[in-house]
Amino acid sequence: MKVPVNEPLLTQNAKKYVNQCLDTNWISSAGEFITKFEEKFCSFNKMKYGVANSSGTASLHLAMLSLEIGKGDEVILPAQTMISTAAAVMYVGARPVLVDSEIDTYNMDTNKIESKITKKTKAILMVDLFGHPVDYKPILKIAKNYNLFTIDDAAQAHGAKYNDKNVGSMTDISCFSFYANKIITTGEGGMMLTNNKKIFENAKLYRDMYHNKNQRFFHDKIGYNYRMTNLQAAIGLAQLEKIEKFIKIKKMMAKRYIKNLKNVKGIKLPIEKDYAKSVYWMFTILINEKDFGINRNQLMNELRKNKIDTRTTFISLNKQPPIKKWYKNQKYPVSEHVEKTGMYLPSGLAITNKQIDYVSECIKKIHKKYNL
Ligand SMILES: *Cc1c(COP(=O)(O)O)cnc(C)c1O
């Protein structure tokens, strides 16, 4: 049996809506699906304004631009995340200041934020890693005390909840990705949400080359082409209609993996904090070599031999060549532990129970083989 690490689930309406674009020639960045998708995604998250755009990375860049964060500024973010979170900060000439992870959820350790704040700090950029919400309450409190902007990189956590609130609804700005492996997809795409009209207007200008509102082709600033196409929004709208079902699938997947693997020694399974409803974007496990028998890389190799595709967790940002010089004298032990021992199992929305059981059985067999 072949098991890909991630396969999206496309629905009948996607075809129907895309065909409507093709039939009417509305294939570029104007058209009814873009505003519809923005409105529906806003109402799903109980937010006022949405700026659909070309990627999750572009959404993060738009967040930085619309807050006018730039040279000389610092933005606090977790060390254990995808490079896009830090890249957006670098695009505007600001510096990412990294915070280590906590071991329960691998999210940013909220106890380690305050000591990173300086006069240059402008914002805290948090991430809901692997679909599990970060602990918002202490972060929002720190941000309020120090008068900092809050931005949520919710690219992995559409529909995840912190107490009763959606991630993406508690910060000044939130950013989502609709890449093919995310909770919902447009192929490529992203959206920035906010309740602040000024931020919203500014982000819209930056999304489309900063054309002056009264005089087109006059540009007060240099903008970007970060527009989403009507074709992408058509797929996005069809995906959004199914988001509750998709989240249910993710939860059932996690439940089944946990049931199958809970007695295997040396595997740390994902948990859900009291405040959290995770959407299990990727089913992430840590491998303890001593107890499991082999290490993470060896397990990934063994699974590959069984045609099972997996991925490692993220390489800690403090080790990335373009920025590592800034973190030379700092330590990120938890993030690096997650980096070295973490991996995700096949977690796509198209995964079947048979595939989950096959992956679990293979892991158990491998564990046995090295524990004779
Ligand atoms: C996927 C992802 C992004 C980037 O989204 P793209 O659409 O691929 O640009 C940013 N941050 C996190 C945490 C992600 O997982």
Residues whose N, C-alpha, C, O or C-beta is under 5 A from the ligand:
A	BS01	LIG	S55 G56 T57 A58 M82 S84 T85 D153 A155 Q156 S177 F178 Y179 G189
